[in-house]
Amino acid sequence: MAEFSQELKRSIDAAAELLLKAHYVVGLTGAGISVESGIRHFRGPGGLWTEYGEPPMDGYQRFLADPKGEWGKLIKREGYLKAAYESFEGAKPNPGHYALAKLEELGVLKFLITQNVDNFHRAAGNKNLAEIHGNFFLVRCIKCNSRYPQEEISLEKLPPSCPKCGGIIKIDTVMFGEPIPHDVISKCQEEVYKCDCMLSVGTSAFVYPAAGFPQIVKSRGGTLIEVDPYETALTYMCEVSLRGKSGEILPELVDCIRAKMGR
Ligand code: APR
């Protein structure tokens, strides 16, 4: 059981008050919430990009130019892909994911936007969810936007074709240079424009459009709370910054909220 300083306990209490006072709380999560599940984050010490370098910013254009070749690289798991796939093997949601599912169940968290492709929020029980960078376990048609579980699409012929429209199938995860699918980005924007308090967990807030959502909330008079062991690009805008690991802090935050709700 993590020991929290008096100062951190006071900040957790202040965050609980803000979340309970808010009308429409939206969560935003990044790779940091899955670090305690063994999934690699991207930037900073121990980050995947820190070790392998960021992938080319025109990944999607390269896919469109040679979908067969790019599928070949995916299947061979070249470069950072090997490390990424390995960190997924056997990994499970952690108490941080379950805490956010509990906040949804309590009616405090109205919607959750994740940049993570690991499916852990869905597995932990969140239903009102948008995966803005896609889902690792799905594939998607670039013509009709239909999504399928990976195992339902044969990789014998590359690139695979969409069973519905014959279009080219790619992994559902959004590549650098690829526009966020319309259905996902419009849902995120709809929710962000309802939000008067955003709970940001485990994101460095470097990658747009997700990194812009907290700024939209702030510019419309909303409040921001972050959970991260280190300062982020959002810290200067936050009413409350909870410094520590989300797998330890979020369950404590939920307990504090439940005590105030008498639930
Ligand atoms: N609990 C909470 N936060 C943590 C933890 C933890 N246990 N461990 C690390 N963090 C924080 C780091 O301090 C950092 O601020 O999580 C953040 C992770 O930041 P990034 O690695 O940049 O990940 P993210 O913000 O999700 O990246 C956004 O960039 O490369 C793309 O598509 C990729 O979705 C990803 C996007």
Boltz pocket constraint, residues with backbone or C-beta under 6 A from the ligand:
constraints:
  - pocket:
      binder: B
      contacts: [[A, 29], [A, 30], [A, 31], [A, 32], [A, 33], [A, 35], [A, 36], [A, 41], [A, 42], [A, 43], [A, 44], [A, 47], [A, 115], [A, 116], [A, 133], [A, 174], [A, 201], [A, 202], [A, 203], [A, 204], [A, 205], [A, 206], [A, 207], [A, 227], [A, 228], [A, 229], [A, 230], [A, 231], [A, 232], [A, 244], [A, 245], [A, 246], [A, 247]]
      max_distance: 6.0
